[in-house]
Amino acid sequence: METVLITGASRGIGLELTKQFFELGYKVIATYRGKKTDELSNLTLHNNVLAYELEVTNEASISILSHKLKNITIDILINNAGIISPNNQQLEAIEVEGWLNAFAVNTIAPLLVSRALLENLKLSKKPRIITISSQMGSLKSEGTGLYAYRSSKTAVNKVMQLMSLELKEFGVAVYPVHPGWVKTDMGGAEADISVQESASGIVALANNLSIEQTGQFFNWEGNLVEW
């Protein structure tokens, strides 16, 4: 049985990933910020689901988690926690503080969490790091607005590419993944796909990707995304 750790697991894609991995027989370590939702609390009634509080932008919080998990094998790390912030991201209105916060959560945190749990991943026979990104961060995307969100996802794609090159010698595979436009609090009701569909695709990717594909950018359907 493999162990998967999912950040931002209290709702949305993270919660659905927790459900689906658990139903497939994985041991799931789910992290949340603030207070656990009722749904996540109910899942932790099962022995194979553990939940830990984690503020992904806080190095002390990350360090506490890594100490709690010392010597525990993690086969799959899914950096799912993310934000759109700030509310107004148009050229004439975007403010520095909100932009920096988007980078802290979407770009820097995945590296900090991955680095802190690297020794856990090295204990696995097939370690994988999946970071939930967005095709809106691709330089091929010509959409406008959402400066903070788009740029933070572009940056995390580069961070993951660099990590994939540096960690390949240790057998740790790294992949940014576009989850689709998903009907969550972030994606909105007009989005294209359900959270169940997105999560099931990500679960399939986690099962099927190999070290030979490290550093490539995939979508939830398993197709390559142009950077």
PyMOL commands that set and color helices and strands:
alter all, ss='L'
color gray80, all
select helices_A, chain A and resi 12-23+38-43+59-68+96-116+118-122+135-137+147-170+195-208+211-213
alter helices_A, ss='H'
color red, helices_A
select strands_A, chain A and resi 3-6+27-32+49-53+76-79+128-132+173-178+218-219
alter strands_A, ss='S'
color yellow, strands_A
deselect
rebuild
show_as cartoon
